[in-house]
Amino acid sequence: MSSWDEEEDPLIASTIPDVERLKRVWRNEKAAPEILQFQGELVQRAREQIQLQEDNTTVMQGEGTDDLTLSLYQMDLDRTLFLLRSYLRTRLQKIEKYMIHISKTPLWDRLSEQEQNFVKRCTDAFEQHLEQSVLSRLPYGYQSILRQSISSEEDDMVPVPNLDTFVFCRSKGTVGAFQLDETGEDIIDLVADDLYVLRYKSIKSLVETGQIDLV
């Protein structure tokens, strides 16, 4: 049974700690050039776990638990806090950089409700600022926030993620022969637990379906 099938099995999935799941989605988000699907349920469970650990730490301190035990418990709490904060911060950085692109593409559906509200507020403020400070003073035909001029055939003023970026990745299960390009001339045999360096756009579908982890 492959790794992604194991996660779909409720009996096996229940044995995988949420902190390990959080570490996996954090690594994927850090390494992917584009924003990935927000893991809302996992984030909520992580927040609840952090709150529970903080409450337990307070109780243990009141009961006079020895310093070594408290230190180890605090280290575990700090690790979860770091992963959650870094995951959310990484997503926020991508949103700030590519907010216009995200708002006009299917990437929009990958955001949480809070992230979508943030994008709406930021894009409105950004467009209003540019209109008042720059665009209104430019000649006709050069007043678009998206294009250099009306003759441009695409939104060439909008930053977009570079999907041609090379990434380190590891297959979670044996995928077998996988086509890396549209021509079918570039094929690779993806074996479980092997490490590869590939263009992100070639394996993005495998990342999205959980068959490959970025490292």
C-alpha positions, 0 to 999 in steps of 0.5 A: 500500500502506498503512503497516500493510500495509508493516509486515506485509511482511517485506521492508519491515518489515526496513528499519524500525529498531527504535528507530523502532518503539519510539518509535511504541509509546512515543508510543501508550502515553503518549497512550492513557488505557488500557494497550496491548498489551505489545510483548515482542519489540520490548522484548527486541530493544531490550534486546539492542541496548542491551547491544550498543551498551554493549559496542561503546562499551567496545571503542571507548574501549579502542581510543582512538576519538576523542571526537566519534565516541564522543559521537555513539555515546553519544547514540544509545545514550542515546536508545534507553535513554530510550525503553525506560525511559519506555515501561516507566515509563509502563506501570507508572504505568498499572498502579499506577493501574488495577491492580484494573480491569486484573485484572478485565478483558480488559486483563489479557491485555495485560500481560507476565508480569512485569507480571501478577506485579507486579499480583498482589503489589500487589493482594494487599498493597493488599487486605490493608492496607485490610482491616486498617486500614479495612474491618474497622472499617466497618459491615456492607455497607460493607466491600467494596474494590470498591463503596461499599456492597452496594446499589451495582450496579457497582464504583464504588470502582475507578478506570477509564481515561477512554476519552472523553479526546480524543487527537491521532492520525494515520492511517498509511494512508487508512482512508476513511469511519469511523464514530465513534459507534454511531448512525452519525451521526458519520462522518469520512473518515480520510486518510493522514498527516492529523492529527485530534483525536478521542475515544479510544474512537472510534478505539481499535480503529484504535489496537489494529490499528495503523491509527492512531498517537497523537501 
